Amino acid sequence: CPVDLAPDLCAREPAAAEAVEAAQNPPKPTPALPVGPGPFHPLDSFGSRPTDDVVLHWNDQALAAIRTRPALSPPVNARALAIMNTSMYNAWAAYDATATPTLRDGWTRRPAVERTFERKSMAISFAAHRALTDLYPALADTFTAFLTRLSYNAANVSGQPDDPATVGVAAADAVIASRRDD
């Protein structure tokens, strides 16, 4: 019987005695399990699969670039991801019927006949390539090799407005210029 409780109450109300005992001596909490990457979640289990969208593959490239520069602070890395992803979004938006780009200068919505998966993927890839090579110039060869693995030629930007590579490069250039001084 707990010290604070009258002995006759312990005999008459054993449940009350147990409740008082439990309140006075709560069980120790169990330790929390780790959350996120660590021994239970190796980094190799994350990342895109071959069947994933090209956006995920370019994000993998950006994250790999960030890992090569561990001295950079999280806000700097977040800025780089924002520039690349905004560039990809603006390139994609040109091929969508209703999307609104974040920057409108020099931007045109592409005609419905051009709104194909292939053209969107190409514009997105060239936007990501341009943004990443601007952000991480020392890794430009790595990004160009990845663009080549996607079956695109980095030198094949015609400058014509109907060329998805041109659309992607223009989208990235606009974002890069708008973020140049921040």
C-alpha positions in Angstrom: 0.0 0.0 0.0 1.4 3.5 -0.9 2.6 5.5 2.1 0.0 8.3 1.4 -2.9 6.0 1.4 -4.7 4.8 4.5 -4.2 1.0 5.1 -7.9 0.3 5.4 -8.5 1.9 2.0 -5.9 -0.4 0.5 -7.7 -3.4 1.8 -11.2 -2.2 0.6 -10.2 -0.6 -2.7 -7.2 -2.4 -4.2 -7.7 -0.8 -7.6 -7.4 2.7 -6.0 -4.2 1.6 -4.3 -2.8 0.4 -7.7 -3.8 3.7 -9.4 -2.1 5.8 -6.7 1.0 3.6 -6.9 1.1 4.0 -10.7 0.7 7.7 -10.5 3.5 8.0 -7.9 5.8 5.7 -9.9 5.2 6.2 -13.6 7.0 3.8 -16.0 10.1 5.1 -17.7 9.5 6.2 -21.3 10.9 4.0 -24.0 13.7 5.6 -26.1 12.6 7.1 -29.4 13.7 5.3 -32.6 15.7 7.4 -35.1 13.8 9.1 -37.8 15.1 9.7 -41.3 18.3 8.7 -43.0 20.5 6.6 -40.7 21.2 3.0 -40.0 17.5 2.1 -40.6 17.2 4.2 -43.8 20.5 4.0 -45.8 20.8 6.8 -48.4 21.1 4.2 -51.1 17.5 3.3 -50.6 16.5 6.9 -51.5 16.6 8.5 -54.9 14.8 8.1 -58.2 14.0 5.0 -60.1 14.7 4.6 -63.8 10.9 4.9 -64.5 10.6 8.2 -62.5 10.0 11.6 -64.0 13.0 13.5 -65.3 12.5 16.1 -62.6 13.3 13.6 -59.9 16.5 12.6 -61.8 17.6 16.2 -62.0 16.9 16.6 -58.3 19.2 13.6 -57.7 21.9 15.4 -59.6 21.4 18.6 -57.6 21.6 16.7 -54.3 24.7 14.9 -55.4 26.2 18.3 -56.2 25.3 19.6 -52.8 26.9 16.6 -51.2 30.2 17.5 -52.9 30.1 20.9 -51.2 29.4 20.1 -47.5 30.8 23.5 -46.3 27.9 25.4 -47.8 25.1 26.3 -45.4 21.6 24.9 -45.7 20.1 28.2 -46.9 22.7 28.3 -49.8 21.8 24.8 -50.7 18.0 25.5 -50.5 18.5 28.5 -52.8 20.3 26.3 -55.3 17.5 23.8 -55.3 14.9 26.6 -55.6 16.6 28.1 -58.6 16.9 24.7 -60.4 13.3 23.7 -59.6 11.9 27.1 -60.5 13.7 26.9 -63.8 12.3 23.4 -64.5 8.8 24.6 -63.5 8.9 27.6 -65.8 10.2 25.4 -68.7 7.3 22.9 -68.0 4.8 25.7 -67.7 5.4 26.8 -71.3 4.0 23.4 -72.4 1.0 23.3 -70.0 -2.4 24.7 -70.9 -3.0 26.5 -67.7 0.2 26.8 -65.6 1.5 30.3 -64.8 5.2 30.8 -64.8 7.0 32.5 -61.9 8.6 35.0 -64.4 6.7 36.3 -67.5 9.4 38.4 -69.3 10.0 36.8 -72.7 7.8 33.8 -71.8 5.3 32.3 -74.3 2.9 29.4 -73.9 3.7 26.8 -76.5 0.9 25.8 -78.9 -1.2 22.7 -78.1 0.5 20.6 -80.8 3.9 21.1 -79.1 2.6 20.0 -75.6 4.1 16.5 -75.7 5.8 14.6 -72.9 9.0 14.5 -74.9 9.1 18.2 -75.5 8.3 18.9 -71.8 11.1 16.5 -70.7 13.6 18.1 -73.0 12.7 21.7 -71.9 12.9 20.6 -68.2 16.3 18.9 -68.8 17.8 21.9 -70.5 16.5 24.2 -67.8 18.0 22.0 -65.1 21.3 21.6 -66.9 21.6 25.4 -67.4 20.7 26.2 -63.8 23.0 23.6 -62.3 26.0 24.5 -64.5 25.5 28.1 -63.4 25.3 27.2 -59.7 28.1 24.5 -59.8 30.4 25.4 -62.6 33.1 23.0 -61.4 30.6 20.1 -62.1 29.5 21.2 -65.5 31.0 18.1 -67.2 29.0 15.9 -64.8 25.8 17.7 -65.7 26.5 17.6 -69.4 27.3 13.8 -69.1 23.9 13.3 -67.4 22.2 15.3 -70.1 23.9 13.1 -72.7 22.7 10.0 -70.8 19.2 11.3 -71.3 19.9 11.4 -75.0 20.2 15.2 -75.3 23.1 17.2 -76.7 24.1 20.2 -74.7 25.4 22.0 -77.8 22.2 21.4 -79.7 20.3 24.6 -78.7 19.0 26.1 -81.9 17.8 29.4 -80.5 14.5 28.9 -82.3 11.4 29.6 -80.2 9.8 26.2 -81.0 12.9 24.3 -79.8 12.3 22.8 -76.3 16.0 23.2 -75.5 15.8 26.9 -76.2 12.6 27.1 -74.1 14.4 25.4 -71.2 17.6 27.5 -71.4 15.5 30.7 -71.6 13.5 29.6 -68.5 16.7 29.0 -66.5 18.4 32.2 -67.7 15.4 34.2 -66.6 15.4 32.6 -63.1 19.2 32.9 -62.8 19.1 36.6 -63.8 16.3 37.3 -61.3 18.2 35.6 -58.4 21.6 36.9 -59.4 22.0 39.4 -56.5 20.3 37.6 -53.7 
